Amino acid sequence: MAEEVLKSFLTCQVCCETFKDPVSLGCCHNFCRGCLESFWEEAKNKICPTCMRKDSKDSLFVNFGLQELVNSYAGRQRADPPESRAVCRTHTQDLKWCEEEQRVVCLVCDQHVHGLKLVPLEDEVRNVKVLLKPQLESLKKRRNKYKEIYDTYDKVGQHCKKQLEKTESQIKAEFDQLHKFLTQEEEDRMAALKEEGKQKRETIILEQENIQAQISSLSEVISAVEQDLTLEDNAAFLTLPRDLCSGSGPQLVSGGLIDVAKHLGNLSFRVWEKMREKIQFTPVILDPNTASTCLVISEDLTSARYKIGPRQDHPDNPERFRVYSNVLGSEGFTSGKHSWEVEVGDHPDWLIGVAKETVDRKEGLFASPENGFWCLFHYKGGYSNGSGKRLNLKKNPERIRVLLDCGRGEVSFYDPEGNDPILSYRGTFSEKIFPFFTVWPASEAQTVDLKVCGVKSVENVVREELNTV
């Protein structure tokens, strides 16, 4: 405090610096000789810069006592590390900071700033540095965040490339199977057509051979009759048989042409129906981009398994769950009724249900309706809801059916074997709702994966559900 008072006493009111060659006026105000003379030269008048009292140069005298104090103070200041000083290039006067106008000024160049609040430029620089230090730390953290995002984009790019290559390979494999099926189906149908053509030709040849035999037999009879007609012995002629045309005449056998309708009728539809018998439809497909790095998603995107050991090196993209072993379905719903089944077997710890699209995927939030999850829990051999309420089931179903009714805001869980209700939630869905799954380690259980399955018929499921209301 005393140091600040002394510094203020030894400060020139013109340059706001410690006196250099201090002089005093008759009004007892003190200034640097150079500052005062420069001020008088710019003002064209010999007045006191502080009180504006007119004075004469003859009344100007050197203040030796003040000079001694300045020298003593300067000696102590020299013991401290020197600071760089900014000066006006024209007048070599120390520059000041004008707080009202927020700019650097020279008291000689800018006469109009006298009377405004001026502070040494170095003090303002120190104040600004103090203010900038926390901002600098904030900027560094922001830069680090940008670097982190940049590095994540690198991982996203690499993972995207792997996904592209793997997906291309899987698509090719799927279409190869379809091509093989269609090629085999084409070959089978062409073979059936050729076989029928062969049978038709054989039938036609056989019928022609029979008819040819009949023609030969009739030709012999005709020749004999013609000879008999030339007999002159009337008695002998009358003894000849007269009914020569007994029996039916020849007829074409039906079915001699190719059954074109059988081979071409609804051909594409019948092939598609046969294809459906071989291809399985799953109403819910898992989205691997949302899966936690401790989950392994099957290649057909229908089952999830907890990975024991180090987590997978997947990018931490915004869609991915970070903490728990969660995964969402690939398609969300805003309207209608939707149903799917999950094969749980004897897996000890799992969670299935639905979740809002906007649920927090980076924090470890509990899967409750308050947090946007409506689920059935199975943990340590028991069942519960999202509020921790235990559920009493007569048996442990190997499959769980989930029925989502967006219009009624209802999520229900059933044992599909007898369509027995297990749990039901009612709420209001104001955004897109996605199928949701959590899988923990299977321990000693035989069922390792949770697998999404189709249902026998969505219409039947809805009808059964409505009948229970």
C-alpha positions in Angstrom: 0.0 0.0 0.0 2.8 2.4 1.0 4.6 1.5 -2.3 1.5 2.5 -4.3 1.2 5.8 -2.5 4.9 6.6 -3.1 4.6 5.7 -6.7 1.5 7.9 -7.1 3.4 10.8 -5.4 6.4 10.4 -7.8 4.3 10.2 -10.9 4.1 13.0 -13.4 0.5 14.0 -14.3 1.4 14.5 -17.9 3.2 11.3 -18.8 2.0 9.2 -15.8 5.5 7.9 -15.3 8.1 8.5 -12.6 9.5 12.0 -12.7 12.4 12.7 -14.9 14.2 16.0 -14.0 11.2 17.1 -11.9 10.3 20.8 -11.8 7.6 22.7 -9.8 5.3 25.5 -10.7 4.1 28.3 -8.5 0.8 26.4 -8.0 3.0 23.7 -6.4 2.2 21.0 -9.1 5.2 19.0 -10.2 6.0 17.7 -13.7 8.9 16.3 -15.7 10.7 19.3 -17.3 10.4 17.7 -20.8 6.7 16.9 -20.4 5.9 20.4 -19.2 7.8 22.1 -22.0 6.3 19.8 -24.6 2.9 20.5 -23.2 3.4 24.3 -23.3 4.7 24.0 -26.8 1.7 22.1 -28.0 -0.8 24.3 -26.0 0.8 27.6 -27.2 0.3 28.8 -23.6 2.2 28.5 -20.3 -0.5 27.0 -18.1 -0.4 24.2 -15.5 -1.5 20.9 -17.1 -3.3 20.1 -13.8 -5.1 23.2 -12.6 -4.8 25.2 -15.9 -3.4 28.2 -13.9 -1.3 30.6 -16.0 2.3 30.7 -15.1 5.6 32.0 -16.4 8.8 30.2 -17.2 10.6 32.4 -14.6 8.5 30.7 -11.8 9.7 27.3 -13.0 12.3 25.8 -10.6 14.0 22.4 -10.1 12.6 20.4 -7.2 15.8 18.9 -5.8 14.0 17.2 -2.9 11.7 15.4 -5.2 14.6 14.5 -7.4 16.3 12.7 -4.5 13.1 10.7 -3.8 12.9 9.8 -7.5 16.5 8.6 -7.5 16.0 6.5 -4.4 12.8 5.0 -5.8 14.5 4.4 -9.1 17.4 2.6 -7.3 14.9 0.1 -5.8 13.2 -0.3 -9.1 16.5 -1.2 -10.8 16.8 -4.1 -8.4 13.7 -5.6 -10.0 13.7 -7.2 -13.5 13.5 -4.5 -16.1 10.3 -4.3 -18.2 10.1 -3.4 -21.8 8.5 0.1 -22.3 6.6 1.3 -25.3 7.4 4.9 -26.4 6.1 7.3 -29.0 8.4 7.1 -32.0 8.0 10.9 -32.6 8.5 12.3 -29.0 10.1 9.3 -27.3 7.4 9.8 -24.6 6.0 6.7 -22.8 2.7 5.6 -24.3 -0.4 5.4 -22.2 -3.7 3.5 -22.3 -6.8 5.6 -22.4 -9.6 3.6 -20.6 -12.4 5.8 -21.9 -11.4 5.6 -25.5 -9.8 2.1 -25.2 -6.7 3.0 -27.2 -3.0 3.7 -26.9 -2.1 7.4 -26.7 0.9 9.8 -26.5 0.3 12.8 -24.2 2.2 15.0 -26.5 0.5 13.8 -29.8 -3.0 13.7 -28.2 -3.6 16.9 -26.3 -7.3 16.3 -26.0 -6.9 13.3 -23.8 -5.7 15.4 -20.9 -8.2 15.0 -18.1 -9.2 11.5 -19.2 -8.3 8.4 -17.2 -4.9 7.3 -18.3 -2.9 4.3 -17.0 0.6 3.2 -17.9 0.5 0.9 -20.9 2.5 -1.7 -19.1 -0.1 -1.9 -16.4 -2.9 -2.4 -18.9 -0.8 -5.0 -20.7 -0.4 -6.9 -17.4 -4.2 -6.6 -16.7 -4.9 -8.0 -20.2 -2.5 -10.8 -19.7 -4.2 -11.7 -16.4 -7.5 -11.8 -18.3 -6.1 -13.7 -21.2 -4.5 -16.5 -19.2 -7.8 -18.4 -18.4 -9.0 -17.7 -21.9 -5.8 -19.2 -23.2 -6.4 -22.3 -21.2 -9.9 -22.5 -22.5 -8.6 -22.1 -26.1 -6.0 -24.8 -25.5 -8.8 -27.1 -24.2 -10.9 -26.2 -27.3 -8.0 -26.9 -29.6 -7.4 -30.3 -27.9 -11.1 -31.0 -28.4 -10.7 -30.2 -32.1 -7.6 -32.4 -32.3 -9.6 -35.2 -30.6 -12.5 -34.8 -33.0 -10.0 -34.7 -35.9 -8.4 -38.0 -34.7 -11.9 -39.5 -34.3 -12.6 -38.6 -37.9 -9.4 -40.5 -38.8 -10.8 -43.5 -37.0 -14.2 -43.0 -38.6 -12.6 -42.8 -42.0 -10.6 -46.0 -41.4 -13.7 -47.8 -39.9 -15.8 -46.6 -42.8 -13.4 -48.0 -45.3 -13.5 -51.4 -43.5 -17.3 -51.3 -43.4 -17.3 -50.5 -47.1 -15.1 -53.4 -48.0 -16.9 -55.9 -45.7 -20.4 -54.7 -46.8 -19.5 -55.0 -50.4 -18.2 -58.5 -49.8 -21.4 -59.5 -47.9 -23.7 -58.0 -50.6 -21.8 -59.9 -53.3 -22.1 -63.1 -51.2 -25.8 -62.5 -50.7 -26.4 -61.9 -54.5 -24.1 -64.9 -55.3 -26.5 -67.0 -53.3 -29.5 -65.4 -55.1 -27.9 -65.9 -58.4 -27.1 -69.6 -57.6 -30.7 -70.1 -56.5 -32.1 -68.4 -59.6 -29.7 -70.2 -61.9 -30.6 -73.5 -60.3 -34.3 -72.7 -60.4 -33.9 -71.8 -64.1 -32.1 -75.0 -64.9 -34.7 -77.0 -63.0 -37.6 -75.4 -64.8 -35.9 -75.7 -68.2 -35.2 -79.4 -67.4 -38.9 -79.9 -66.5 -39.9 -78.2 -69.8 -37.6 -80.3 -71.8 -38.7 -83.4 -70.0 -42.3 -82.6 -70.8 -41.4 -81.9 -74.4 -39.6 -85.3 -74.6 -42.7 -87.1 -73.1 -45.0 -85.3 -75.6 -42.8 -86.3 -78.5 -42.7 -89.9 -77.3 -46.5 -89.9 -76.9 -47.0 -88.5 -80.4 -44.6 -91.0 -82.0 -46.4 -93.9 -80.1 -49.8 -92.7 -81.3 -48.5 -92.3 -84.8 -47.1 -95.8 -84.8 -50.5 -97.2 -83.6 -52.3 -95.2 -86.2 -49.9 -96.4 -88.9 -50.6 -100.0 -87.9 -54.3 -99.3 -88.2 -53.8 -97.7 -91.6 -51.8 -100.8 -92.8 -54.5 -103.1 -91.5 -57.3 -101.1 -93.2 -55.3 -101.0 -96.4 -55.2 -104.8 -96.5 -58.9 -105.0 -95.8 -59.7 -102.5 -98.5 -57.6 -104.5 -101.0 -59.4 -107.7 -100.1 -62.8 -106.0 -100.4 -61.9 -104.6 -103.8 -60.9 -108.1 -105.0 -64.1 -109.6 -103.7 -66.1 -107.0 -105.5 -64.8 -108.4 -108.8 -65.9 -112.0 -108.1 -68.3 -113.5 -110.7 -69.5 -116.3 -108.5 -72.6 -114.7 -106.9 -73.1 -117.5 -104.4 -69.6 -117.1 -103.1 -69.9 -113.3 -103.1 -73.0 -113.4 -100.9 -71.2 -115.4 -98.3 -68.6 -112.6 -97.6 -69.0 -110.5 -94.4 -71.0 -107.4 -95.0 -70.3 -105.4 -91.7 -66.7 -104.1 -92.4 -66.9 -100.8 -90.6 -67.5 -102.0 -87.0 -65.6 -100.1 -84.2 -65.0 -96.4 -83.7 -62.8 -94.4 -85.9 -59.4 -92.9 -84.9 -59.3 -89.9 -82.5 -56.5 -87.5 -81.3 -55.4 -88.0 -77.7 -55.7 -84.8 -75.6 -52.7 -83.3 -73.9 -50.4 -83.5 -76.9 -49.2 -79.9 -76.5 -46.8 -78.4 -74.0 -48.6 -77.1 -70.9 -47.3 -73.5 -71.3 -49.5 -72.1 -68.6 -48.0 -74.5 -66.1 -44.5 -73.4 -66.9 -45.1 -69.6 -67.4 -48.1 -68.8 -65.2 -47.0 -66.5 -62.3 -43.5 -67.7 -62.8 -41.8 -64.9 -61.0 -44.3 -65.1 -58.1 -43.9 -68.8 -57.7 -40.1 -68.5 -57.8 -40.3 -65.7 -55.2 -42.5 -67.8 -53.0 -40.0 -70.6 -53.2 -37.3 -68.1 -52.4 -39.2 -67.0 -49.3 -39.1 -70.5 -47.9 -35.3 -70.4 -48.0 -34.8 -66.7 -46.9 -35.6 -65.6 -43.4 -37.1 -62.2 -42.7 -36.3 -60.4 -39.5 -38.5 -57.4 -38.5 -35.7 -55.7 -36.5 -32.1 -55.3 -37.7 -29.4 -54.2 -35.3 -27.5 -51.0 -36.1 -23.8 -51.7 -35.6 -23.0 -48.0 -35.6 -24.8 -47.7 -32.3 -23.3 -50.8 -30.7 -21.0 -50.4 -27.7 -17.4 -51.4 -28.4 -17.9 -54.4 -26.0 -20.7 -55.9 -28.2 -20.1 -58.1 -31.2 -22.8 -57.9 -33.8 -23.4 -60.8 -36.1 -22.8 -60.4 -39.9 -26.5 -60.7 -40.6 -27.1 -58.0 -38.0 -29.7 -60.0 -36.0 -27.8 -61.0 -32.9 -25.5 -59.4 -30.3 -22.9 -61.0 -27.9 -20.9 -59.5 -25.1 -17.2 -59.5 -25.9 -14.9 -60.7 -23.0 -11.6 -58.9 -23.0 -10.4 -55.6 -24.5 -13.0 -53.5 -26.2 -13.1 -53.3 -30.0 -11.3 -50.4 -31.7 -14.4 -48.7 -33.1 -14.6 -44.9 -33.5 -16.6 -43.0 -30.8 -19.1 -41.6 -33.3 -22.1 -39.7 -31.9 -24.5 -42.6 -32.5 -22.5 -45.1 -30.5 -23.2 -46.0 -26.8 -20.1 -45.5 -24.8 -20.6 -46.9 -21.3 -23.0 -49.8 -21.2 -23.2 -52.7 -23.7 -26.2 -51.3 -25.6 -27.3 -51.4 -29.2 -30.3 -49.9 -31.1 -32.4 -51.3 -33.9 -31.6 -49.8 -37.3 -35.2 -48.5 -37.9 -37.2 -46.2 -35.6 -41.0 -45.9 -35.5 -43.3 -43.0 -35.1 -46.7 -44.6 -35.9 -48.4 -48.0 -36.2 -48.0 -51.3 -34.5 -44.7 -53.2 -34.6 -43.7 -56.6 -33.1 -40.6 -58.7 -32.9 -39.3 -61.5 -30.8 -35.9 -62.0 -29.1 -34.5 -65.4 -28.4 -32.9 -65.2 -24.9 -32.6 -68.9 -24.1 -30.9 -69.4 -20.8 -28.8 -66.2 -21.0 -28.6 -64.8 -17.4 -28.4 -61.1 -17.9 -30.0 -59.0 -20.5 -32.4 -56.1 -21.2 -34.8 -55.6 -24.1 -37.3 -53.0 -25.0 -37.4 -49.6 -26.8 -35.7 -46.2 -26.4 -36.2 -42.7 -27.6 -33.9 -41.5 -30.4 -32.5 -38.7 -28.3 -31.4 -40.8 -25.3 -28.0 -39.9 -23.9 -25.5 -42.4 -25.4 -22.3 -41.3 -23.8 -23.3 -41.3 -20.1 -24.2 -44.3 -18.0 -27.9 -43.5 -17.5 -30.2 -46.1 -16.0 -32.6 -47.6 -18.5 -35.8 -46.1 -17.0 -38.8 -44.4 -18.5 -37.7 -41.1 -17.0 -34.5 -41.4 -19.1 -36.3 -42.5 -22.3 -36.1 -46.3 -22.0 -39.0 -48.7 -21.6 -37.5 -52.2 -21.0 -37.8 -55.6 -19.4 -34.8 -56.5 -17.2 -33.5 -60.0 -16.6 -30.7 -60.0 -14.0 -29.4 -62.6 -11.6 -32.2 -64.9 -12.4 -35.1 -62.5 -11.9 -37.2 -60.1 -13.9 -37.9 -56.5 -13.2 -39.1 -53.3 -14.8 -37.3 -49.9 -15.2 -38.3 -48.9 -11.7 -36.7 -51.8 -10.0 -40.0 -53.7 -9.3 -39.6 -57.4 -9.3 -41.9 -59.5 -11.6 -43.1 -63.0 -10.8 -43.2 -65.3 -13.8 -44.3 -68.9 -13.7 -41.5 -69.9 -16.0 -38.5 -68.4 -17.8 -39.5 -68.0 -21.4 -36.9 -68.8 -24.0 -38.3 -66.1 -26.2 -39.7 -62.6 -25.4 -42.2 -60.9 -27.8 -42.1 -57.1 -27.8 -45.2 -55.3 -29.1 -44.9 -51.5 -29.7 -48.1 -49.5 -30.3 -47.1 -46.0 -31.2 -50.6 -44.7 -31.4 -51.6 -45.8 -27.9 -48.1 -45.1 -26.5 -47.8 -48.6 -25.2 -44.9 -51.1 -25.0 -45.8 -54.7 -24.0 -43.8 -57.9 -23.4 -45.2 -61.4 -23.8 -44.2 -65.0 -23.6 -45.0 -66.0 -27.2 -45.5 -69.7 -26.4 -48.9 -69.0 -24.7 -49.1 -65.3 -25.5 -48.9 -64.7 -21.7 -48.4 -61.0 -20.7 -45.3 -60.2 -18.7 -45.0 -56.4 -18.5 -46.6 -53.3 -20.1 -45.8 -49.6 -20.1 -48.0 -46.7 -21.1 -46.7 -43.3 -22.1 -46.6 -40.6 -24.7 -44.1 -41.0 -27.6 -43.3 -37.6 -28.9 -40.4 -38.7 -31.1 -39.0 -41.7 -33.0 -38.8 -44.9 -30.9 -36.1 -47.5 -31.6 -35.8 -51.2 -30.5 -33.2 -51.4 -27.7 -31.0 -54.2 -26.4 -28.4 -54.6 -23.7 -26.4 -57.8 -23.4 -24.0 -58.7 -20.5 -21.6 -61.7 -20.2 -23.3 -65.1 -20.6 -21.1 -66.7 -17.9 -21.8 -70.5 -18.0 -25.0 -70.3 -20.0 -25.4 -72.2 -23.3 -27.1 -69.2 -25.0 -24.3 -66.6 -25.7 -26.1 -64.4 -28.2 -29.4 -62.5 -28.0 -31.0 -63.0 -31.3 -33.8 -61.1 -32.9 -36.4 -63.3 -34.6 -39.5 -62.8 -36.7 -43.0 -63.6 -35.5 -45.5 -65.9 -37.1 -47.6 -62.9 -38.3 -47.7 -59.3 -37.2 -51.4 -59.2 -37.9 -52.0 -62.3 -35.7 -49.9 -60.8 -32.9 -51.9 -57.6 -33.0 -55.1 -59.5 -33.1 -54.0 -61.6 -30.1 -53.0 -58.5 -28.2 -56.3 -56.8 -28.9 -58.1 -59.9 -27.7 -56.3 -59.6 -24.3 -57.5 -56.0 -23.8 
